[in-house]
Amino acid sequence: MTVDQVMDEVLRDVIFYNESGGGVTFSGGEPLLQSDFLFDLLQACKMHELHTVVDTCGYATSDVLARVRSCVDLFLYDVKVMDDTLHRKVTGASNQLILDNLRYLAEHNHPVLVRVPIIPNINDDKNNLGQIGGLVRSMSNIQGVSVLAYHTLGKNKYERLGRLDPMPETAAPSEDTMLEAKCLLESLGLNVTIGG
């Protein structure tokens, strides 16, 4: 699609954005991987005075983040694992760029809502959550933290694509696990919600 085609769709619902205080959220996959197109869309939204949100894991060059940031009202920013070795094992990439970009947003006081997907036996331990909480607590730009339950909705997609599920034995966390994660982060003085 072109920017104009996307904006035609977006602007059809502008009355709802105005009434609800909402706007446009760009997610994916990873929207920063299509940074030129994303930037053009964000600029178009700003020309129409629409609130903009980018849902990202922050894995992009600092140049991309700096450029896009100029048109973003809020980042939904995933932080999964603080230990770089474990992060590489479970995601295939280092977390250094992700954490550096989160710090960059903090340095520029850019509004961020940190989202922590709770994945049983991978990142739900007290040490990891405590480290995430400590990092977030050190940043004045963080609007809050959302803990999100890992889900298995992608299993069917893997099957349709003929791909192997990388975590076939991983189940969704229990309600107790989600509540424990929320309470641990709240004990560090953070504003935490489950879901969202």
C-alpha atoms as one frame of an Amber mdcrd trajectory, in Angstrom:
protein
   0.000   0.000   0.000   1.015   3.594  -0.444   1.020   6.206   2.309  -2.076
   7.792   0.742  -3.906   4.451   0.705  -3.125   3.814   4.360  -4.118   7.341
   5.331  -7.427   6.985   3.464  -8.189   4.054   5.788  -6.927   5.847   8.894
  -8.905   9.015   8.247 -12.177   7.110   7.868 -12.143   6.639  11.651 -10.922
  10.089  12.681 -14.240  10.867  14.405 -13.674   7.900  16.723 -10.146   9.072
  17.555 -11.475  12.527  18.368 -14.244  11.182  20.632 -12.110   8.592  22.426
  -8.834  10.478  22.647  -7.260   7.686  20.607  -5.090   7.735  17.551  -2.976
   5.504  15.355  -0.753   2.665  16.582   1.892   1.138  14.340   2.853  -2.389
  15.268   3.938  -5.505  13.471   6.186  -7.558  13.438   8.574  -4.723  13.927
   7.516  -1.397  12.376  11.036   0.070  12.652  12.181  -2.459  10.026  10.207
  -0.400   7.497  11.426   2.908   8.858  11.120   5.027   5.700   7.503   4.017
   5.136   6.765   4.315   8.854   8.278   7.806   8.976   6.189   8.928   6.001
   3.035   7.552   7.646   3.863   9.196  10.947   4.407  12.542   9.217   1.054
  12.175   7.452  -0.633  11.455  10.786   0.961  14.528  12.315  -0.280  16.671
   9.416  -3.778  15.545  10.473  -2.979  16.117  14.177  -3.425  12.440  15.047
  -1.907  10.921  18.176   0.750   8.365  17.183   2.078   5.275  18.934   4.810
   2.891  17.791   4.834  -0.615  19.278   8.435  -1.815  19.082  11.129  -3.962
  20.619  13.561  -1.125  19.887  15.834  -3.166  17.646  16.873  -0.455  15.181
  19.793   1.836  14.593  19.913   4.997  16.659  19.520   7.038  13.446  16.237
   5.300  12.659  14.958   5.790  16.192  15.960   9.459  16.257  14.225  10.154
  12.956  11.011   8.323  13.808  10.894   9.703  17.363  10.220  13.186  16.039
   6.711  12.104  14.991   5.840   9.642  17.785   3.767  10.617  20.810   4.298
   7.356  22.702   6.408   4.235  22.317   5.111   0.855  23.508   8.493  -0.703
  24.179   9.034  -4.417  24.806  11.699  -5.478  27.269  11.980  -9.245  27.531
  15.280 -10.324  29.076  18.055  -8.337  30.747  20.816 -10.972  30.508  22.399
 -10.583  27.060  23.418 -14.244  26.752  19.881 -15.442  27.503  18.429 -12.754
  25.239  20.577 -14.028  22.365  19.485 -17.597  23.083  15.742 -16.871  23.105
  15.531 -14.136  20.453  18.598 -14.697  18.282  19.909 -11.171  18.894  21.731
  -9.173  21.536  19.686  -6.862  23.750  22.359  -4.133  23.844  20.874  -2.081
  21.002  17.397  -2.453  22.506  18.535  -1.259  25.936  20.680   1.531  24.462
  17.668   2.798  22.508  15.480   2.699  25.610  18.118   4.777  27.405  18.223
   7.171  24.437  14.463   7.714  24.725  14.913   8.352  28.447  17.674  10.892
  27.791  15.278  12.753  25.498  12.400  12.393  27.979  10.276  10.716  25.313
   7.109   9.051  26.677   7.411   5.258  26.846   5.193   2.508  28.173   7.364
  -0.537  28.855   5.767  -3.892  28.092   7.121  -7.108  29.553   5.824 -10.328
  28.004   5.811 -12.963  30.744   7.125 -16.209  29.242   7.172 -19.141  31.687
  10.613 -20.583  32.429  12.286 -17.977  30.213  11.886 -14.513  31.718   9.455
 -14.843  34.618  12.084 -15.239  37.339  12.476 -12.669  40.115  16.034 -11.781
  39.098  15.113 -10.830  35.529  11.963  -8.965  36.552  13.899  -7.162  39.295
  16.544  -6.054  36.800  13.882  -4.822  34.377  12.182  -2.975  37.219  15.460
  -1.390  38.324  16.177  -0.153  34.822  12.670   1.234  34.372  12.710   2.885
  37.798  15.863   4.786  36.803  14.060   6.449  33.875  11.761   9.426  34.399
  10.111   9.125  30.981   8.411   5.776  31.641   4.627   6.161  31.780   4.122
   2.719  33.312   4.737  -0.977  32.839   2.388  -3.552  31.343   2.995  -7.219
  31.987   1.628  -9.298  29.132   0.875 -13.000  29.288   2.644 -15.145  26.697
   0.029 -16.807  24.495   0.000 -19.668  22.042  -2.068 -18.001  19.320   0.840
 -18.243  16.888   0.884 -22.064  16.861  -1.641 -22.266  14.038   0.302 -19.707
  12.015   3.481 -21.771  12.288   1.557 -24.811  11.062   0.050 -22.916   8.116
   3.494 -21.635   7.135   5.023 -25.090   7.468   7.434 -23.862  10.147   8.389
 -25.385  13.450   7.119 -23.707  16.592  10.283 -22.536  18.408   8.631 -23.035
  21.829   6.164 -25.912  21.413   6.125 -26.836  25.113   5.664 -23.293  26.428
   2.229 -22.630  27.874   0.614 -19.383  28.898   1.499 -18.228  32.420  -1.016
 -18.752  35.197  -2.977 -15.882  36.708  -0.880 -16.320  39.861   2.346 -15.935
  37.853   1.027 -12.742  36.260  -0.020 -11.354  39.627   3.383 -12.207  41.136
   5.148 -10.373  38.285   2.893  -7.357  38.754   3.438  -7.297  42.519   7.205
  -7.648  42.201   7.415  -4.685  39.819   5.011  -2.648  41.944   7.214  -3.308
  44.994   9.885  -1.309  43.147   7.566   1.700  43.027   6.368   1.209  39.455
   2.886   1.748  38.033   2.041  -1.713  36.655  -0.949  -3.166  34.827  -1.658
  -6.672  33.590  -2.442  -6.682  29.877  -2.709  -3.763  27.509
